[in-house]
Amino acid sequence: MTDSQLDPENAKLHILAKAQRARNSAPEGAAVRDEIGRTYVATTVDLPALKLSALQTAIAMAVASGAKAIEAAVVVTEEKEFRREDLEAVADMKGSGGQPRLFLADPKL
């Protein structure tokens, strides 16, 4: 997936997720947009007592800020598919607009 394949709002999520991943030298970067257009950006959390994927972290940040639903999410990772746990977290944030749009991006692109 490249920015030219995305609409401008989702391309912005891709740019933010990619930059955050690079800034933190993390395995993954994620950006999500909530139901009113707020954006949350996060990377993988890998502590001895807490392990979260970048997408789980971004969703947790959104929920902690009062988001009720996620419209879209971009994850920049070397993984080839979404983890079951990530898909379950996204499903928990499905709003009246339906299933959020999810994009998996190769960090090399």
Secondary structure, 3 states (H helix, E strand, C coil): CCHHHCCHHHHHHHHHHHHHHHHHCCCCEEEEEECCCCEEEEECEECCCCEECHHHHHHHHHHHCCCCCEEEEEEECCCCCCCHHHHHHHHHCCECCECCEEEEECCCC
